[in-house]
Amino acid sequence: MKLRISHETVYRYDRPIRNLVQSLRLTPSVFEGQKTHDWQIGVSGGVRGPGFRDGAGDWIEGWTVRGPVDQVTVRVEGRIDTRDMAGVLRGHREAIHPLTYLRDTAPTMPDPALRELARSVTGAADRLDLAHRLSALISDHIAFRPGVTQSGTTAAQALALGEGVCQDHSHALTALARLRGMPARYVSGYLHSTVDGQAHDAAHAWAEIHVEGLGWVGFDAANRCCPDERYVRLGSGLDAAEAAPIRGVALGSGSEQLDVSVRVEEMAQ
């Protein structure tokens, strides 16, 4: 698919902030499944700092905004070609050993219910089959329902609720895979979906599980599929906080309001 992406994030402060430092992971990953064209990132009133590719293969760049300001806008515009790789992250260069992703974090820390769920999968033909079964298990046990969980909801809490959004599905699947000895990580990106004939464009998240002999394979338990040409991969981490497209620190005493809009359009071939 040929996709055009527009992503705008607006931060509003009830009191002007003195300074803002941001770390942006908003540049699409480089691998065989996607090729980026004319990708532009801008921060209102911001000064771009140095950029670098981290050990996970993600491009990160720093921005600084000097205040006082009461509003900051981060804009992303660009085009990207994608193709279906059956979820396999082929051609992605990274230096971190997969075993690093066996480590749990607070959002993915397993409780007895998650441990029991992980043990319930038996009879898998191989590790890839096991990963598919774990993903299906999360799809069955956590219904997609916006508004019932928060950004700080853990995998254990989402499983107990039986409802959540893509962040919850990804955290829970990551937890199950690690319990079965398979490295797993959280992935951030975009999804272009027209399942019902209408565009449902948004920032999205899924999990990647490392399968020996195959490498990293993506699983979107929220949509019961592996990422295909509708998905645009940005970056990854041990959990949602690590993989966040925008991370920052604002100096000031005011409260912050956040508005995000994402538009993903399919372009004519």
C-alpha positions in Angstrom: 0.0 0.0 0.0 1.0 3.6 -0.5 0.0 5.6 2.6 0.0 9.3 3.4 0.2 10.0 7.2 -0.6 13.2 9.1 -0.1 13.1 12.9 -0.6 16.1 15.1 -0.1 16.2 18.9 -1.0 19.4 20.7 0.1 20.1 24.3 -1.8 22.9 26.1 -0.8 24.2 29.5 -3.0 26.2 31.9 0.2 28.1 32.9 3.1 28.9 30.5 6.0 26.4 30.9 9.6 27.6 31.0 11.1 24.8 29.0 10.3 21.5 27.2 12.6 18.7 26.2 11.3 15.9 24.0 12.6 12.6 22.7 10.7 11.7 19.5 10.4 8.2 18.1 8.3 9.2 15.2 10.4 8.0 12.2 9.2 4.7 10.6 11.4 1.7 11.1 13.7 0.6 8.3 13.0 -3.0 7.2 11.9 -4.9 4.1 8.2 -4.2 4.8 8.2 -0.4 4.5 10.0 2.4 2.6 9.6 6.0 3.7 9.3 9.1 1.5 9.3 12.8 2.4 9.0 12.3 6.1 8.9 15.6 8.0 8.8 16.2 11.8 8.3 19.6 13.3 7.8 21.0 16.8 6.3 24.5 17.1 8.9 26.9 18.5 11.3 24.0 18.8 15.0 23.5 18.1 16.0 20.1 16.7 18.9 18.5 18.5 21.0 15.5 17.5 19.4 12.3 16.3 20.6 8.7 16.6 19.6 5.1 16.0 19.4 3.2 19.2 20.3 -0.4 19.9 16.7 -1.5 19.0 17.1 0.0 15.6 14.7 2.9 16.2 15.6 6.5 15.1 15.3 9.0 17.9 15.7 12.7 17.8 15.7 15.3 20.5 13.8 18.7 20.5 13.9 21.6 22.9 11.3 24.3 23.2 12.3 27.4 25.2 9.4 29.2 27.0 7.4 30.7 28.2 4.8 28.9 26.0 1.3 27.7 26.8 1.0 25.5 23.7 3.3 23.2 21.8 2.4 21.3 18.6 4.3 18.3 17.2 3.5 17.6 13.6 4.4 14.6 11.4 3.8 14.4 7.6 5.0 11.9 5.2 4.4 9.1 2.7 5.3 5.5 3.1 5.1 2.3 0.9 4.2 -0.9 2.8 3.9 -4.5 2.0 2.6 -7.6 3.8 5.5 -9.5 5.4 3.2 -11.9 7.3 4.2 -10.1 10.5 7.9 -11.0 10.1 10.4 -8.1 10.8 12.8 -9.0 8.1 15.8 -6.8 7.3 15.6 -4.7 10.5 19.0 -3.9 12.0 19.4 -3.9 15.7 22.1 -4.6 18.2 20.2 -5.6 21.4 20.1 -9.3 22.0 16.6 -10.7 22.0 17.0 -12.2 25.4 16.9 -8.7 26.8 13.2 -8.7 26.1 12.5 -11.5 28.6 12.7 -8.8 31.4 9.4 -7.8 32.9 8.4 -4.2 33.7 5.6 -2.8 35.9 2.9 -2.8 33.2 3.8 -6.4 32.1 4.5 -7.9 35.5 2.6 -11.3 35.6 0.2 -12.2 38.4 -1.2 -15.6 39.2 -4.0 -15.3 36.6 -1.6 -14.4 33.8 0.7 -17.3 34.9 -2.2 -19.7 34.8 -3.3 -18.5 31.4 0.2 -18.9 30.0 0.4 -22.5 31.3 -3.0 -23.3 29.7 -1.6 -23.5 26.2 -0.5 -27.0 25.4 0.1 -29.1 22.3 1.8 -26.4 20.2 3.5 -27.8 17.2 6.4 -25.3 17.5 7.3 -21.9 18.9 5.6 -20.0 16.1 2.4 -22.0 16.7 2.7 -21.3 20.4 3.0 -17.5 19.7 -0.1 -17.7 17.6 -2.0 -19.5 20.3 -1.0 -17.1 23.0 -2.1 -14.2 20.8 -5.5 -15.9 20.2 -5.8 -16.4 24.0 -5.4 -12.7 24.7 -8.0 -11.9 22.0 -10.4 -14.3 23.7 -9.9 -13.0 27.2 -9.7 -9.3 26.7 -12.4 -7.7 24.6 -11.6 -4.5 22.7 -13.5 -1.7 24.4 -12.2 1.9 24.6 -12.6 3.9 27.7 -12.5 1.2 30.4 -8.7 1.3 31.0 -6.2 4.1 31.5 -2.6 4.6 30.3 -1.4 3.2 33.6 -3.5 0.0 33.5 -1.3 -3.1 33.8 -1.6 -6.4 31.9 -2.9 -8.1 35.0 -5.6 -5.5 35.6 -6.7 -5.6 31.9 -7.0 -9.4 32.1 -9.1 -9.1 35.3 -11.4 -6.6 33.7 -11.7 -8.7 30.5 -11.7 -5.5 28.5 -9.2 -2.9 27.1 -7.6 -1.4 24.1 -4.6 -2.2 22.0 -2.1 -1.1 24.7 -3.7 -3.6 27.1 -3.7 -6.4 24.5 0.0 -5.8 23.7 1.1 -5.7 27.4 -0.8 -8.9 28.2 0.5 -10.8 25.2 4.0 -9.6 26.0 3.6 -10.9 29.5 2.3 -14.3 28.3 5.1 -14.8 25.8 7.8 -14.0 28.4 6.3 -16.5 30.8 6.7 -19.1 28.1 10.4 -18.2 27.7 9.9 -16.2 24.4 11.3 -12.7 24.2 8.6 -10.2 23.5 8.2 -6.4 23.2 5.7 -3.6 22.7 5.5 -1.9 19.3 4.1 1.5 18.4 2.9 2.6 15.0 -0.1 3.4 12.9 -2.9 1.4 11.4 -5.0 2.1 8.4 -8.3 0.2 8.7 -11.5 0.2 6.5 -13.2 -2.9 7.8 -16.6 -1.4 7.7 -16.0 0.8 4.7 -15.1 3.8 6.8 -11.6 5.0 7.7 -10.5 4.2 11.3 -7.1 5.8 11.3 -5.1 6.0 14.5 -1.9 5.5 16.4 -1.8 1.8 17.2 0.2 -0.8 19.2 0.9 -4.5 18.9 3.4 -7.0 20.2 6.4 -8.7 18.6 7.6 -12.1 19.8 11.0 -13.5 19.0 10.7 -16.9 17.4 13.9 -18.9 17.2 15.0 -19.5 13.5 12.6 -16.8 12.2 13.2 -13.7 14.2 10.8 -11.1 15.4 7.1 -11.7 14.4 4.3 -9.2 15.1 1.0 -10.1 16.6 -2.0 -7.8 17.0 -4.2 -9.4 19.5 -6.6 -6.5 19.4 -7.4 -7.3 15.7 -6.7 -11.0 15.8 -4.0 -10.8 13.1 -0.4 -10.3 12.3 0.6 -6.9 11.0 0.3 -6.6 7.2 0.5 -3.8 4.7 -2.0 -1.7 6.7 0.5 -1.3 9.5 3.3 1.3 9.8 5.9 0.4 12.4 7.6 3.3 14.4 9.5 1.7 17.3 9.6 -0.7 20.1 10.3 -1.1 23.8 9.8 -3.3 26.8 6.4 -1.7 27.3 4.3 1.3 26.2 6.3 3.9 28.0 9.6 2.7 26.5 8.0 2.6 23.0 6.1 5.9 23.2 6.4 8.0 20.0 6.8 11.1 22.2 8.5 11.3 25.5 9.3 14.6 27.3 9.8 16.7 30.3 8.2 20.1 30.8 9.5 22.6 33.4 6.6 24.5 35.0 3.8 24.1 37.6 0.8 24.1 35.3 -1.4 21.1 34.2 -1.2 19.7 30.8 -4.0 18.9 28.3 -3.2 16.6 25.3 -5.0 16.4 21.9 -4.0 13.9 19.3 -5.2 13.5 15.7 -4.0 10.9 13.2 -4.9 10.6 9.6 -3.8 7.7 7.4 -4.8 7.9 3.7 -4.3 5.3 1.0 -2.9 6.9 -2.1 -3.6 5.8 -5.6 -1.2 3.2 -7.0 
